[in-house]
């Protein structure tokens, strides 16, 4: 069980966040799913211990300059696999079934919302099919990079925050290369009309 900090970090860059780029429900969805499992205090303690162990292993791997990039990636994949197996072993059969169900439902809901949001944005901004395709590719790449940041346990909160800032800056530049000045203006105006949403912090 990994706890992400993406939501709070993106809040720090709210003024630069493009309208189309919204938080992936990974953090909130994961928290909600875990809360529904009614974990015992013993299970919570074991999850915390496993997360700390993984963080230490990742940190040690980052310090190891004597291995190749390929070896480092393979070792990182091995650590994550072992971590997943250990955390899965903490859950009961019923909890595993419930967690998988929640994940499947959450993914389906997110995909439906994304499809609807993308169609609305295409209509509002008057995107061409080519622009729409580039936007989809840009979103997918950003999601992959954000996921990698959330899973990199060797990073401190401050380091992760800085890397998120870099990604958001890159995202902003990518938008400029895809959209016209008029479309960027419409996006900015639309972003300014949205009501402010309060960030909620959820802990387990």
Long-range contacts (C-beta under 8 A, 24 or more apart in sequence): 1-30, 1-34, 1-47, 1-50, 1-51, 1-87, 1-204, 2-30, 2-51, 2-150, 2-151, 2-153, 3-27, 3-31, 3-51, 3-203, 3-204, 4-30, 4-150, 5-150, 5-157, 5-160, 5-161, 6-146, 6-149, 6-150, 6-164, 7-199, 8-199, 8-201, 9-160, 9-161, 9-164, 9-165, 10-164, 10-168, 11-199, 12-161, 12-165, 13-164, 13-165, 13-168, 16-168, 16-169, 16-172, 17-168, 17-191, 18-171, 18-172, 18-175, 18-187, 18-191, 19-121, 19-187, 19-190, 19-191, 19-194, 20-117, 20-118, 20-121, 20-135, 20-139, 20-187, 21-139, 21-142, 21-171, 22-117, 24-110, 24-143, 24-146, 24-147, 25-106, 25-109, 25-110, 26-147, 26-150, 27-150, 27-202, 28-200, 28-202, 29-102, 29-103, 29-106, 29-110, 31-202, 31-203, 31-204, 32-102, 32-106, 32-202, 33-98, 33-99, 33-102, 33-103, 33-106, 34-99, 34-204, 35-202, 35-204, 36-98, 36-102, 37-91, 37-95, 37-98, 37-99, 39-95, 39-204, 43-90, 43-91, 44-204, 46-90, 47-87, 47-90, 47-204, 50-83, 50-86, 50-87, 50-90, 51-83, 51-153, 53-83, 54-79, 54-80, 54-83, 54-153, 55-153, 55-154, 57-153, 58-152, 58-153, 58-154, 59-153, 59-154, 61-154, 62-154, 80-151, 124-186, 124-190, 125-179, 125-183, 125-186, 125-187, 126-183, 127-179, 127-183, 131-178, 131-179, 131-183, 134-178, 135-178, 138-171, 138-174, 138-175, 138-178, 142-167, 142-171
